[in-house]
Amino acid sequence: MPQLLNHLKVDSLGESIDWGTLVVYTCAENCGAENKYAEEFIWKQDFSIDSTELPLSS
């Protein structure tokens, strides 16, 4: 986890630790890297206070 936090630059983005979703994509075939690093992709969706409030009914 510490490497992930460094990659997301949480120490330099203010409230960046307050995310809603982290999705990590790896090899679709469950590829073995044989003790080597494998390329991955991470997508971060920030948490929004607006998404936690229900709309007012009229």
HURA-V666582 format. One record per pair of residues at least 12 apart in sequence whose ideal C-beta (glycine too) atoms are under 7 Angstrom apart, sorted by the first residue. I is the first residue (numbers start at 0). J is the second residue. Records with the same first field share a line. If there is no record, write none. Layout:
# HURA-V666582
I: J, J
This chain:
# HURA-V666582
7: 43
17: 46
18: 43, 44, 45, 46
19: 44, 45, 46
20: 44
21: 41, 43
22: 41, 42
23: 39, 41
24: 39, 40
25: 37, 39
